[in-house]
């Protein structure tokens, strides 16, 4: 899938530029990064204008990558070393991407690829909803009584952003 490979390439290049500086981010900080990216998309959708030339496609890609970072961070939450070798970071990225893709395939089967009929606005709104859910789960010390946990929400966020990217590519 070309859009996923583009996201992976950006993660790899940013890792070369910055290393794993993202390892210092706490869960709420990652949620806030995802929120900033999604809110920018929503604002541009609502106003029809933008003052910064950064492409919306780049924001969707950042959402994919920050979602994967959230999954990696959760996996390494008890690890105090913030510096990961590039091959370890990429291995974790690829594993979480693969698991998220498997979820996408299962849901596509059950939902009949309904996302292909959805709007870009819906993808942004659904991601914001998932982020509010994650914030509430964090406020509850990570506990849920009946709902899926944070990682399920992160995987949905990643998949919604991938769907948005695919739809943008299809419009070209």
C-alpha positions, 0 to 999 in steps of 0.5 A: 500500500503506497500511502503506508509506505510513504508514512513509513519513509517519513518515520524512517527519515525523521528517525535519521534526523531526530533519533527517537526523541519522541520517546520522551513524550508521555501518553497525554503529549502524544494525544495532544500531538494527534489532536493538534494535527486533526484539529488543523485538518478540521479547521481547514475543512470548515474554513476552506482556507489555510495560511500555512502551506503544509499539505493536509496529506502530511497531517494525515501521515503524521497522524498515522506515525504518531498513532504508531508512536503511541503504540510503541510508547505503550509497549515500552512504558516501563523502559527508561532508555529513551534512545532506541537503535534505529533498527529497533524503532523500525522493527517496532513500527513495522510490527505495529503497522502490521497488527493495525493492518490486520485489524483493518482487514478484519474490519473491512470484511465485517463492514464491507469497506464502508469507509470508501463512502465516508467523507474526509470530515468524518475521518477527522471527526471520528479521530477527534472522538477517539482522542477524547475517549483516550483522554478519558481513559487516561483520566481513569488511569488507563482503566475501562469497565466495558470499552476497548482500551487505548491501543484499540482506539489508536489502531482505529485512529491510524486506520482512519488516517490511512483511509483518508490518505487513500481517499485523497489519492483516489481523488487525484 
